[in-house]
Amino acid sequence: MYSEDNYIMLSALQHYAFCPRQCALIHLEDAWNENVFTAEGRAMHERVHDDERESRRGVKIERGMLLESKKYGLKGKADVVEFYAGEKGKLVPFPVEYKRGKPKPDNRDKVQLCAQALCLEEMTEEPVKKGALFYGKTRRRLEVSFDQALRRETIEMVSKLREMLRSGITPKAKYSSKCRSCSLNDLCMPKIASRSKSVKKYVKEMVKESCENT
């Protein structure tokens, strides 16, 4: 069991799944910069959270629900949790996470959603077998099954993230195509930082070369 002082934000898990270095820059170095992608995503989440609580026949909908897990040391907020009537009148949670883009080729969004499910299971003492990701570009839901493979991947990623935060060390940059969409590209400088020489040494050599050519 973890104390609240050692809780990890659910959002940090998604950042880590996208790029450990980006996660470290945000959660260890307090670096942040917004681009069109993060602005659109933030606006979508705000719209979802600001909608009023509602109930439909057979389902109760909670928006911006606070989540936590003492077992895994997680906390955060779910965009939407739908509660359906289960056996013996118990309400079964079904988390829904909103994303501005489209389904990803990897499991980064699914891992974040699965972590929400782990929190909900602990909070409600009810099994959470499925959830959904709603993507703004496709305007469709992608149903996600929280099978054992995804649960293992999520728990392992929580462990790796916790170890990185504990170490206080920001991973070295590794440039890839996804760097182009990262809002921290200008702060991270992956094309430079991923080289064998340090940024400081690189800049020093550039200054020296400039002086020699004048």
C-alpha positions in Angstrom: 0.0 0.0 0.0 1.2 3.5 -0.9 0.7 6.7 1.0 -0.7 9.7 -0.8 2.7 11.3 -0.8 3.9 8.6 -3.1 1.0 8.6 -5.5 1.6 8.8 -9.2 -0.6 10.8 -11.5 -2.5 8.8 -14.1 -1.6 11.4 -16.7 2.1 10.7 -16.0 1.5 7.1 -17.0 0.3 8.2 -20.4 3.2 10.6 -20.8 5.6 7.8 -19.9 4.0 5.4 -22.4 4.4 8.1 -25.1 8.0 8.9 -24.2 9.9 8.4 -20.9 12.0 11.5 -21.5 8.9 13.7 -22.1 7.4 12.3 -18.9 10.6 13.2 -16.9 10.7 16.7 -18.4 7.2 17.3 -17.2 7.1 15.5 -13.9 10.7 15.8 -12.7 11.8 19.1 -14.3 8.4 20.9 -14.3 8.8 21.7 -18.0 5.7 22.4 -20.1 4.9 23.9 -23.4 1.6 23.8 -25.3 1.0 23.3 -29.0 -2.1 22.9 -31.1 -2.4 19.2 -30.1 -2.2 19.7 -26.4 -4.5 22.8 -26.6 -7.1 20.8 -28.5 -6.9 17.9 -26.1 -7.2 20.1 -23.0 -10.2 21.9 -24.5 -11.9 18.5 -25.2 -11.3 17.3 -21.6 -12.6 20.6 -20.2 -15.8 20.3 -22.2 -16.3 16.7 -21.1 -15.7 17.5 -17.4 -18.0 20.6 -17.5 -21.0 18.7 -18.7 -23.6 18.0 -16.0 -24.0 14.7 -14.3 -26.7 12.7 -16.1 -28.6 9.5 -15.9 -30.2 7.4 -18.7 -32.2 4.3 -18.4 -30.0 1.7 -16.9 -26.9 3.9 -16.7 -25.6 6.6 -14.4 -22.9 8.8 -15.8 -20.2 10.5 -13.7 -17.9 13.1 -15.3 -14.5 14.2 -14.0 -14.6 11.5 -11.3 -11.6 11.5 -8.9 -9.8 8.1 -8.9 -7.1 6.6 -6.6 -5.5 3.3 -5.9 -3.6 2.7 -2.6 -2.4 -0.7 -3.9 -0.7 0.7 -7.0 -0.2 4.3 -5.7 -2.2 6.0 -8.4 -4.5 9.0 -8.5 -6.1 11.2 -11.2 -9.4 11.9 -12.8 -11.5 10.0 -15.3 -13.2 11.8 -18.1 -16.4 9.8 -17.8 -17.4 6.7 -15.8 -20.6 5.0 -16.8 -22.2 2.8 -14.2 -24.4 0.0 -15.4 -26.7 -2.2 -13.3 -25.0 -5.5 -12.5 -25.9 -8.5 -10.4 -27.8 -8.0 -7.2 -28.4 -4.3 -8.0 -24.7 -3.4 -7.9 -23.4 -0.7 -10.3 -20.6 -1.9 -12.6 -18.2 0.9 -13.7 -17.2 1.4 -17.3 -14.5 4.1 -17.8 -14.4 6.2 -21.0 -11.4 8.3 -21.8 -11.6 11.1 -24.5 -8.7 11.7 -26.9 -8.5 14.4 -29.6 -6.8 12.3 -32.3 -7.3 8.8 -33.6 -6.4 5.3 -32.3 -2.7 4.8 -31.8 -0.6 1.9 -33.1 0.7 1.2 -29.6 -1.1 0.7 -26.2 -0.4 4.0 -24.6 -4.0 5.1 -24.4 -5.2 1.6 -23.4 -2.6 1.5 -20.6 -4.0 4.8 -19.2 -7.5 3.5 -19.4 -6.6 0.2 -17.8 -4.9 2.1 -14.9 -8.3 3.9 -14.4 -9.9 0.5 -14.3 -7.5 -0.7 -11.6 -8.4 2.3 -9.5 -12.2 1.8 -10.0 -11.9 -1.9 -9.0 -10.3 -0.9 -5.8 -12.7 1.9 -5.1 -15.9 0.0 -5.9 -14.8 -3.5 -5.1 -16.4 -4.6 -8.4 -14.5 -6.1 -11.4 -14.0 -3.8 -14.3 -13.7 -5.9 -17.5 -14.1 -3.2 -20.2 -13.9 0.5 -21.0 -13.7 2.6 -24.0 -11.6 5.3 -25.8 -13.5 8.0 -27.6 -11.4 9.6 -30.4 -12.3 13.1 -31.6 -11.1 12.6 -35.2 -13.1 9.4 -35.9 -16.0 10.4 -33.5 -16.1 6.8 -32.5 -15.6 4.7 -29.4 -13.0 2.0 -29.3 -14.0 -0.7 -26.8 -11.1 -1.9 -24.7 -11.0 -5.3 -22.8 -8.9 -5.3 -19.7 -7.4 -8.7 -20.2 -4.5 -10.1 -18.3 -1.9 -9.1 -20.9 -3.0 -5.4 -20.8 -3.1 -5.5 -17.0 0.4 -6.9 -16.8 1.7 -4.3 -19.2 0.0 -1.5 -17.2 1.3 -2.7 -13.8 4.8 -3.1 -15.3 4.7 0.4 -16.7 3.6 1.8 -13.4 6.6 0.1 -11.8 9.0 1.5 -14.4 7.5 5.0 -14.1 7.8 4.9 -10.3 11.5 3.8 -10.5 12.3 6.7 -13.0 10.6 9.2 -10.7 12.4 7.8 -7.7 15.8 8.0 -9.4 15.2 11.7 -10.4 17.1 11.0 -13.7 15.8 12.3 -17.0 16.4 9.7 -19.7 18.5 10.6 -22.7 16.7 11.8 -25.9 16.0 9.3 -28.7 14.8 11.0 -31.8 11.9 9.4 -33.6 9.0 10.5 -35.9 6.7 11.1 -32.9 9.0 13.9 -31.7 7.5 16.2 -34.3 4.1 16.2 -32.6 5.6 16.6 -29.1 4.9 20.0 -27.5 8.3 19.8 -25.7 10.3 19.4 -28.9 12.0 22.8 -28.5 12.9 22.2 -24.9 14.0 18.6 -25.4 16.0 19.2 -28.6 16.0 15.5 -29.4 18.0 15.8 -32.7 20.9 17.5 -30.7 20.5 15.8 -27.3 20.4 12.3 -28.8 23.9 12.8 -30.3 26.8 11.3 -28.4 28.1 14.7 -27.3 26.2 16.8 -24.7 24.2 19.9 -25.6 26.6 22.0 -23.7 29.6 20.6 -25.5 27.8 20.9 -28.8 26.9 24.6 -28.3 30.5 25.3 -27.1 31.9 23.8 -30.2 29.5 25.7 -32.4 30.5 29.0 -30.7 34.2 28.1 -31.2 33.7 27.3 -34.8 31.8 30.5 -35.4 34.7 32.5 -33.8 37.3 30.8 -35.9 35.4 31.7 -39.0 35.1 35.4 -38.2 
